[in-house]
């Protein structure tokens, strides 16, 4: 065999007695038995969580639409920009949650001939659309707040307080509903949005009290500006996470050097190179790498590959690992080919 021919990673064909003997020798921790045990309950549990996630998003959408309508009416009656600003923020959140729901529905579709990786990234794309829209709204609110500083208007403090109190109750309900499920970046983002809304609503109430007590007209545009700044800060952190997934980055806290070290310590591994770690979507972690070994027996090569995959799954939570196994004496040639790609 030429030293540049890479061994295939499929197991050698063996007779049934030999296969049974191999399974017995591998003991209770054989990879296939570990993976298949308990798979159906996990699948059923995730299906139940998914259905609950969709219902929670729809409830949150309905609550936010109700908040938005109440705040628009109250903002127009009172002339309060901060109430209208909070209404705009809640409207964007209703749209955000609606897009999140649509993206969630799409992400549940199974892989097909065109989308062989499936539709899981639909939620990430939806998050990017939502966050970009949020930045545009924050810019508009900041512009209006600056304009109100120089052109103050009469504001009804009591209306601000009443509308703010109603919105605070509905925001609190949305926070409670979404707090039941933060298992994905999509849901966590929606939950954090509602926390931000609750804070903004409390700000509106405080503004109404200050206007009633001290007739401070500039407090309304000040609160509006603070809401806009908070949206910028919050949106910046969330959009970084979203872009990180779309750019197929490894998680920030992933121990890359430790992973390389542990794989090299596996008996039979001579080298590991051409390593890529990324997140296919919000929830999974994937890896591809070239593994060099001196082993020539294909059955033993396949057993080595399974041991490495088990290590990656148990220690580093890598659910999907693609390993190309090659002869150790072909490393230099392989690296030269990779550099030319």
MARPA-156458 format. One record per residue (C-alpha): residue in one letter; x, y, z; residue number from 0. Coordinates in pm, whole numbers. Example, Ala and Ser with C-alpha at 12.3 -4.5 7.8 and 13.67 -1.06 7.14 Angstrom:
2
aa: A, x: 1230, y: -450, z: 780, i: 0
aa: S, x: 1367, y: -106, z: 714, i: 1
END
This chain:
341
aa: X, x: 0, y: 0, z: 0, i: 0
aa: X, x: 127, y: 343, z: -91, i: 1
aa: X, x: 220, y: 556, z: 214, i: 2
aa: X, x: -4, y: 834, z: 79, i: 3
aa: X, x: -318, y: 619, z: 67, i: 4
aa: X, x: -534, y: 691, z: 368, i: 5
aa: X, x: -709, y: 401, z: 538, i: 6
aa: X, x: -1087, y: 411, z: 527, i: 7
aa: X, x: -1266, y: 462, z: 856, i: 8
aa: X, x: -1516, y: 176, z: 820, i: 9
aa: X, x: -1482, y: -147, z: 1020, i: 10
aa: X, x: -1351, y: -464, z: 861, i: 11
aa: X, x: -1613, y: -727, z: 784, i: 12
aa: X, x: -1615, y: -1003, z: 1043, i: 13
aa: X, x: -1824, y: -1307, z: 1104, i: 14
aa: X, x: -2112, y: -1294, z: 1349, i: 15
aa: X, x: -1929, y: -1493, z: 1622, i: 16
aa: X, x: -1631, y: -1258, z: 1594, i: 17
aa: X, x: -1856, y: -952, z: 1620, i: 18
aa: X, x: -2027, y: -1090, z: 1929, i: 19
aa: X, x: -1691, y: -1168, z: 2088, i: 20
aa: X, x: -1569, y: -813, z: 2017, i: 21
aa: X, x: -1879, y: -665, z: 2181, i: 22
aa: X, x: -1830, y: -883, z: 2487, i: 23
aa: X, x: -1466, y: -776, z: 2516, i: 24
aa: X, x: -1560, y: -409, z: 2494, i: 25
aa: X, x: -1784, y: -442, z: 2799, i: 26
aa: X, x: -2075, y: -226, z: 2909, i: 27
aa: X, x: -1918, y: 101, z: 2793, i: 28
aa: X, x: -1928, y: 14, z: 2423, i: 29
aa: X, x: -2010, y: 332, z: 2228, i: 30
aa: X, x: -2313, y: 200, z: 2040, i: 31
aa: X, x: -2479, y: 78, z: 2359, i: 32
aa: X, x: -2412, y: 411, z: 2532, i: 33
aa: X, x: -2557, y: 617, z: 2249, i: 34
aa: X, x: -2868, y: 409, z: 2185, i: 35
aa: X, x: -2963, y: 359, z: 2549, i: 36
aa: X, x: -3230, y: 604, z: 2654, i: 37
aa: X, x: -3249, y: 775, z: 2315, i: 38
aa: X, x: -3627, y: 761, z: 2280, i: 39
aa: X, x: -3704, y: 924, z: 2615, i: 40
aa: X, x: -3462, y: 1206, z: 2533, i: 41
aa: X, x: -3630, y: 1252, z: 2195, i: 42
aa: X, x: -3976, y: 1261, z: 2351, i: 43
aa: X, x: -3859, y: 1507, z: 2618, i: 44
aa: X, x: -3712, y: 1742, z: 2356, i: 45
aa: X, x: -4033, y: 1721, z: 2151, i: 46
aa: X, x: -4238, y: 1823, z: 2457, i: 47
aa: X, x: -3999, y: 2111, z: 2525, i: 48
aa: X, x: -4025, y: 2223, z: 2162, i: 49
aa: X, x: -4406, y: 2229, z: 2169, i: 50
aa: X, x: -4402, y: 2423, z: 2496, i: 51
aa: X, x: -4153, y: 2669, z: 2347, i: 52
aa: X, x: -4389, y: 2751, z: 2060, i: 53
aa: X, x: -4683, y: 2810, z: 2296, i: 54
aa: X, x: -4477, y: 3035, z: 2522, i: 55
aa: X, x: -4367, y: 3246, z: 2227, i: 56
aa: X, x: -4727, y: 3290, z: 2106, i: 57
aa: X, x: -4844, y: 3393, z: 2455, i: 58
aa: X, x: -4560, y: 3645, z: 2478, i: 59
aa: X, x: -4651, y: 3784, z: 2133, i: 60
aa: X, x: -5014, y: 3835, z: 2240, i: 61
aa: X, x: -4911, y: 4008, z: 2563, i: 62
aa: X, x: -4671, y: 4241, z: 2380, i: 63
aa: X, x: -4932, y: 4337, z: 2122, i: 64
aa: X, x: -5168, y: 4428, z: 2407, i: 65
aa: X, x: -4896, y: 4633, z: 2580, i: 66
aa: X, x: -4813, y: 4815, z: 2256, i: 67
aa: X, x: -5174, y: 4916, z: 2183, i: 68
aa: X, x: -5226, y: 5042, z: 2540, i: 69
aa: X, x: -4901, y: 5242, z: 2536, i: 70
aa: X, x: -4966, y: 5401, z: 2196, i: 71
aa: X, x: -5308, y: 5522, z: 2314, i: 72
aa: X, x: -5166, y: 5642, z: 2645, i: 73
aa: X, x: -4866, y: 5808, z: 2481, i: 74
aa: X, x: -5085, y: 6001, z: 2236, i: 75
aa: X, x: -5321, y: 6115, z: 2513, i: 76
aa: X, x: -5044, y: 6221, z: 2752, i: 77
aa: X, x: -4802, y: 6350, z: 2488, i: 78
aa: X, x: -4526, y: 6146, z: 2656, i: 79
aa: X, x: -4239, y: 6054, z: 2428, i: 80
aa: X, x: -4104, y: 5801, z: 2678, i: 81
aa: X, x: -4438, y: 5615, z: 2672, i: 82
aa: X, x: -4434, y: 5615, z: 2290, i: 83
aa: X, x: -4068, y: 5510, z: 2300, i: 84
aa: X, x: -4155, y: 5217, z: 2523, i: 85
aa: X, x: -4449, y: 5138, z: 2292, i: 86
aa: X, x: -4211, y: 5131, z: 1994, i: 87
aa: X, x: -3978, y: 4905, z: 2189, i: 88
aa: X, x: -4266, y: 4672, z: 2279, i: 89
aa: X, x: -4387, y: 4673, z: 1917, i: 90
aa: X, x: -4039, y: 4568, z: 1807, i: 91
aa: X, x: -4042, y: 4297, z: 2072, i: 92
aa: X, x: -4380, y: 4171, z: 1948, i: 93
aa: X, x: -4233, y: 4156, z: 1597, i: 94
aa: X, x: -3917, y: 3997, z: 1737, i: 95
aa: X, x: -4116, y: 3729, z: 1915, i: 96
aa: X, x: -4328, y: 3677, z: 1601, i: 97
aa: X, x: -4018, y: 3630, z: 1387, i: 98
aa: X, x: -3871, y: 3406, z: 1658, i: 99
aa: X, x: -4184, y: 3192, z: 1644, i: 100
aa: X, x: -4170, y: 3171, z: 1263, i: 101
aa: X, x: -3799, y: 3089, z: 1275, i: 102
aa: X, x: -3862, y: 2827, z: 1542, i: 103
aa: X, x: -4129, y: 2665, z: 1324, i: 104
aa: X, x: -3893, y: 2664, z: 1026, i: 105
aa: X, x: -3603, y: 2526, z: 1232, i: 106
aa: X, x: -3810, y: 2216, z: 1313, i: 107
aa: X, x: -3826, y: 2111, z: 948, i: 108
aa: X, x: -3617, y: 1807, z: 866, i: 109
aa: X, x: -3315, y: 1815, z: 637, i: 110
aa: X, x: -3382, y: 1768, z: 266, i: 111
aa: X, x: -3181, y: 1737, z: -55, i: 112
aa: X, x: -3115, y: 2113, z: -70, i: 113
aa: X, x: -3074, y: 2183, z: 302, i: 114
aa: X, x: -2871, y: 1877, z: 399, i: 115
aa: X, x: -2776, y: 2033, z: 733, i: 116
aa: X, x: -3140, y: 2105, z: 815, i: 117
aa: X, x: -3305, y: 2435, z: 910, i: 118
aa: X, x: -3175, y: 2485, z: 1264, i: 119
aa: X, x: -2999, y: 2810, z: 1171, i: 120
aa: X, x: -3332, y: 2970, z: 1082, i: 121
aa: X, x: -3360, y: 3081, z: 1445, i: 122
aa: X, x: -3016, y: 3243, z: 1429, i: 123
aa: X, x: -3101, y: 3427, z: 1107, i: 124
aa: X, x: -3428, y: 3543, z: 1266, i: 125
aa: X, x: -3234, y: 3674, z: 1566, i: 126
aa: X, x: -3003, y: 3872, z: 1336, i: 127
aa: X, x: -3302, y: 4033, z: 1159, i: 128
aa: X, x: -3464, y: 4122, z: 1492, i: 129
aa: X, x: -3151, y: 4273, z: 1644, i: 130
aa: X, x: -3076, y: 4480, z: 1333, i: 131
aa: X, x: -3430, y: 4621, z: 1346, i: 132
aa: X, x: -3384, y: 4697, z: 1715, i: 133
aa: X, x: -3075, y: 4909, z: 1639, i: 134
aa: X, x: -3273, y: 5114, z: 1384, i: 135
aa: X, x: -3551, y: 5176, z: 1639, i: 136
aa: X, x: -3297, y: 5281, z: 1904, i: 137
aa: X, x: -3143, y: 5534, z: 1663, i: 138
aa: X, x: -3485, y: 5684, z: 1592, i: 139
aa: X, x: -3568, y: 5707, z: 1965, i: 140
aa: X, x: -3237, y: 5880, z: 2035, i: 141
aa: X, x: -3307, y: 6130, z: 1755, i: 142
aa: X, x: -3655, y: 6207, z: 1894, i: 143
aa: X, x: -3521, y: 6240, z: 2250, i: 144
aa: X, x: -3258, y: 6496, z: 2143, i: 145
aa: X, x: -3527, y: 6689, z: 1952, i: 146
aa: X, x: -3753, y: 6697, z: 2262, i: 147
aa: X, x: -3469, y: 6832, z: 2477, i: 148
aa: X, x: -3461, y: 7144, z: 2259, i: 149
aa: X, x: -3838, y: 7153, z: 2194, i: 150
aa: X, x: -4009, y: 7045, z: 2520, i: 151
aa: X, x: -4381, y: 6963, z: 2522, i: 152
aa: X, x: -4645, y: 6928, z: 2791, i: 153
aa: X, x: -4664, y: 6575, z: 2929, i: 154
aa: X, x: -4945, y: 6417, z: 3135, i: 155
aa: X, x: -4783, y: 6254, z: 3436, i: 156
aa: X, x: -5091, y: 6061, z: 3554, i: 157
aa: X, x: -5142, y: 5899, z: 3214, i: 158
aa: X, x: -4775, y: 5798, z: 3210, i: 159
aa: X, x: -4814, y: 5633, z: 3551, i: 160
aa: X, x: -5140, y: 5452, z: 3467, i: 161
aa: X, x: -5022, y: 5326, z: 3128, i: 162
aa: X, x: -4684, y: 5233, z: 3276, i: 163
aa: X, x: -4849, y: 5032, z: 3554, i: 164
aa: X, x: -5064, y: 4838, z: 3304, i: 165
aa: X, x: -4759, y: 4772, z: 3086, i: 166
aa: X, x: -4554, y: 4665, z: 3390, i: 167
aa: X, x: -4811, y: 4396, z: 3475, i: 168
aa: X, x: -4816, y: 4263, z: 3118, i: 169
aa: X, x: -4436, y: 4279, z: 3092, i: 170
aa: X, x: -4411, y: 4086, z: 3418, i: 171
aa: X, x: -4641, y: 3817, z: 3279, i: 172
aa: X, x: -4428, y: 3790, z: 2964, i: 173
aa: X, x: -4111, y: 3757, z: 3174, i: 174
aa: X, x: -4276, y: 3483, z: 3380, i: 175
aa: X, x: -4393, y: 3291, z: 3070, i: 176
aa: X, x: -4054, y: 3307, z: 2896, i: 177
aa: X, x: -3856, y: 3228, z: 3213, i: 178
aa: X, x: -3991, y: 2871, z: 3191, i: 179
aa: X, x: -3767, y: 2793, z: 2893, i: 180
aa: X, x: -3423, y: 2944, z: 2830, i: 181
aa: X, x: -3273, y: 2638, z: 2665, i: 182
aa: X, x: -3175, y: 2815, z: 2343, i: 183
aa: X, x: -3014, y: 3144, z: 2247, i: 184
aa: X, x: -3340, y: 3234, z: 2075, i: 185
aa: X, x: -3548, y: 3192, z: 2392, i: 186
aa: X, x: -3285, y: 3349, z: 2617, i: 187
aa: X, x: -3272, y: 3651, z: 2387, i: 188
aa: X, x: -3652, y: 3685, z: 2402, i: 189
aa: X, x: -3642, y: 3660, z: 2782, i: 190
aa: X, x: -3372, y: 3928, z: 2810, i: 191
aa: X, x: -3574, y: 4153, z: 2578, i: 192
aa: X, x: -3869, y: 4130, z: 2815, i: 193
aa: X, x: -3646, y: 4206, z: 3115, i: 194
aa: X, x: -3532, y: 4519, z: 2928, i: 195
aa: X, x: -3896, y: 4611, z: 2858, i: 196
aa: X, x: -3987, y: 4577, z: 3223, i: 197
aa: X, x: -3701, y: 4808, z: 3322, i: 198
aa: X, x: -3807, y: 5063, z: 3059, i: 199
aa: X, x: -4166, y: 5052, z: 3184, i: 200
aa: X, x: -4051, y: 5114, z: 3541, i: 201
aa: X, x: -3854, y: 5411, z: 3403, i: 202
aa: X, x: -4173, y: 5551, z: 3248, i: 203
aa: X, x: -4355, y: 5524, z: 3583, i: 204
aa: X, x: -4070, y: 5700, z: 3764, i: 205
aa: X, x: -4075, y: 5972, z: 3496, i: 206
aa: X, x: -4449, y: 6023, z: 3546, i: 207
aa: X, x: -4404, y: 6059, z: 3923, i: 208
aa: X, x: -4122, y: 6315, z: 3879, i: 209
aa: X, x: -4331, y: 6519, z: 3633, i: 210
aa: X, x: -4627, y: 6523, z: 3874, i: 211
aa: X, x: -4419, y: 6619, z: 4177, i: 212
aa: X, x: -4163, y: 6859, z: 4030, i: 213
aa: X, x: -4291, y: 6943, z: 3678, i: 214
aa: X, x: -3956, y: 6841, z: 3527, i: 215
aa: X, x: -4031, y: 6833, z: 3155, i: 216
aa: X, x: -3686, y: 6717, z: 3047, i: 217
aa: X, x: -3719, y: 6391, z: 3242, i: 218
aa: X, x: -3936, y: 6244, z: 2962, i: 219
aa: X, x: -3676, y: 6278, z: 2680, i: 220
aa: X, x: -3404, y: 6176, z: 2930, i: 221
aa: X, x: -3580, y: 5845, z: 3002, i: 222
aa: X, x: -3632, y: 5798, z: 2626, i: 223
aa: X, x: -3259, y: 5847, z: 2565, i: 224
aa: X, x: -3173, y: 5602, z: 2845, i: 225
aa: X, x: -3407, y: 5342, z: 2692, i: 226
aa: X, x: -3234, y: 5389, z: 2354, i: 227
aa: X, x: -2888, y: 5354, z: 2510, i: 228
aa: X, x: -2996, y: 5042, z: 2696, i: 229
aa: X, x: -3124, y: 4893, z: 2368, i: 230
aa: X, x: -2788, y: 4967, z: 2205, i: 231
aa: X, x: -2591, y: 4800, z: 2486, i: 232
aa: X, x: -2823, y: 4500, z: 2508, i: 233
aa: X, x: -2845, y: 4461, z: 2129, i: 234
aa: X, x: -2468, y: 4484, z: 2086, i: 235
aa: X, x: -2404, y: 4186, z: 2316, i: 236
aa: X, x: -2678, y: 3978, z: 2155, i: 237
aa: X, x: -2577, y: 4053, z: 1796, i: 238
aa: X, x: -2217, y: 3950, z: 1874, i: 239
aa: X, x: -2342, y: 3608, z: 1984, i: 240
aa: X, x: -2559, y: 3577, z: 1673, i: 241
aa: X, x: -2280, y: 3671, z: 1433, i: 242
aa: X, x: -2048, y: 3431, z: 1616, i: 243
aa: X, x: -2281, y: 3141, z: 1533, i: 244
aa: X, x: -2324, y: 3253, z: 1170, i: 245
aa: X, x: -1944, y: 3286, z: 1134, i: 246
aa: X, x: -1910, y: 2928, z: 1264, i: 247
aa: X, x: -1690, y: 3036, z: 1555, i: 248
aa: X, x: -1592, y: 2809, z: 1841, i: 249
aa: X, x: -1747, y: 2901, z: 2178, i: 250
aa: X, x: -1549, y: 3159, z: 2375, i: 251
aa: X, x: -1484, y: 2923, z: 2665, i: 252
aa: X, x: -1390, y: 2622, z: 2452, i: 253
aa: X, x: -1057, y: 2470, z: 2565, i: 254
aa: X, x: -899, y: 2420, z: 2222, i: 255
aa: X, x: -548, y: 2341, z: 2350, i: 256
aa: X, x: -688, y: 2103, z: 2611, i: 257
aa: X, x: -888, y: 1920, z: 2344, i: 258
aa: X, x: -578, y: 1877, z: 2123, i: 259
aa: X, x: -378, y: 1754, z: 2422, i: 260
aa: X, x: -643, y: 1500, z: 2526, i: 261
aa: X, x: -684, y: 1360, z: 2174, i: 262
aa: X, x: -306, y: 1321, z: 2137, i: 263
aa: X, x: -300, y: 1128, z: 2465, i: 264
aa: X, x: -532, y: 860, z: 2324, i: 265
aa: X, x: -338, y: 537, z: 2269, i: 266
aa: X, x: -270, y: 495, z: 1897, i: 267
aa: X, x: -288, y: 864, z: 1801, i: 268
aa: X, x: 37, y: 1002, z: 1659, i: 269
aa: X, x: -87, y: 1347, z: 1562, i: 270
aa: X, x: -399, y: 1559, z: 1511, i: 271
aa: X, x: -411, y: 1850, z: 1263, i: 272
aa: X, x: -644, y: 2038, z: 1025, i: 273
aa: X, x: -873, y: 2089, z: 1327, i: 274
aa: X, x: -1192, y: 2296, z: 1300, i: 275
aa: X, x: -1442, y: 2349, z: 1582, i: 276
aa: X, x: -1766, y: 2540, z: 1525, i: 277
aa: X, x: -2133, y: 2568, z: 1620, i: 278
aa: X, x: -2367, y: 2455, z: 1340, i: 279
aa: X, x: -2646, y: 2626, z: 1536, i: 280
aa: X, x: -2716, y: 2763, z: 1883, i: 281
aa: X, x: -2726, y: 2428, z: 2059, i: 282
aa: X, x: -2474, y: 2194, z: 1895, i: 283
aa: X, x: -2095, y: 2179, z: 1871, i: 284
aa: X, x: -1913, y: 2017, z: 1577, i: 285
aa: X, x: -1555, y: 1924, z: 1489, i: 286
aa: X, x: -1359, y: 1802, z: 1192, i: 287
aa: X, x: -997, y: 1690, z: 1212, i: 288
aa: X, x: -729, y: 1469, z: 1060, i: 289
aa: X, x: -597, y: 1194, z: 1288, i: 290
aa: X, x: -258, y: 1033, z: 1215, i: 291
aa: X, x: -186, y: 678, z: 1335, i: 292
aa: X, x: 65, y: 400, z: 1271, i: 293
aa: X, x: -210, y: 140, z: 1291, i: 294
aa: X, x: -273, y: -51, z: 965, i: 295
aa: X, x: -556, y: -280, z: 1072, i: 296
aa: X, x: -883, y: -121, z: 959, i: 297
aa: X, x: -1087, y: -270, z: 1244, i: 298
aa: X, x: -847, y: -122, z: 1500, i: 299
aa: X, x: -848, y: 211, z: 1315, i: 300
aa: X, x: -1226, y: 220, z: 1340, i: 301
aa: X, x: -1211, y: 133, z: 1711, i: 302
aa: X, x: -961, y: 420, z: 1760, i: 303
aa: X, x: -1196, y: 659, z: 1581, i: 304
aa: X, x: -1483, y: 560, z: 1809, i: 305
aa: X, x: -1270, y: 610, z: 2121, i: 306
aa: X, x: -1177, y: 961, z: 2007, i: 307
aa: X, x: -1541, y: 1047, z: 1933, i: 308
aa: X, x: -1647, y: 923, z: 2276, i: 309
aa: X, x: -1379, y: 1139, z: 2441, i: 310
aa: X, x: -1489, y: 1445, z: 2242, i: 311
aa: X, x: -1853, y: 1393, z: 2334, i: 312
aa: X, x: -1800, y: 1325, z: 2705, i: 313
aa: X, x: -1531, y: 1585, z: 2784, i: 314
aa: X, x: -1598, y: 1862, z: 2534, i: 315
aa: X, x: -1971, y: 1818, z: 2449, i: 316
aa: X, x: -1894, y: 1781, z: 2077, i: 317
aa: X, x: -2203, y: 1611, z: 1932, i: 318
aa: X, x: -2084, y: 1577, z: 1574, i: 319
aa: X, x: -1722, y: 1486, z: 1496, i: 320
aa: X, x: -1589, y: 1406, z: 1147, i: 321
aa: X, x: -1249, y: 1238, z: 1171, i: 322
aa: X, x: -1030, y: 1159, z: 870, i: 323
aa: X, x: -776, y: 893, z: 966, i: 324
aa: X, x: -444, y: 873, z: 782, i: 325
aa: X, x: -106, y: 703, z: 811, i: 326
aa: X, x: 145, y: 881, z: 1034, i: 327
aa: X, x: 411, y: 873, z: 761, i: 328
aa: X, x: 179, y: 1072, z: 529, i: 329
aa: X, x: 142, y: 1374, z: 762, i: 330
aa: X, x: 383, y: 1605, z: 577, i: 331
aa: X, x: 221, y: 1529, z: 241, i: 332
aa: X, x: -128, y: 1587, z: 384, i: 333
aa: X, x: -31, y: 1920, z: 540, i: 334
aa: X, x: 122, y: 2034, z: 211, i: 335
aa: X, x: -203, y: 1952, z: 28, i: 336
aa: X, x: -409, y: 2140, z: 291, i: 337
aa: X, x: -192, y: 2451, z: 250, i: 338
aa: X, x: -263, y: 2448, z: -125, i: 339
aa: X, x: -641, y: 2424, z: -80, i: 340
END
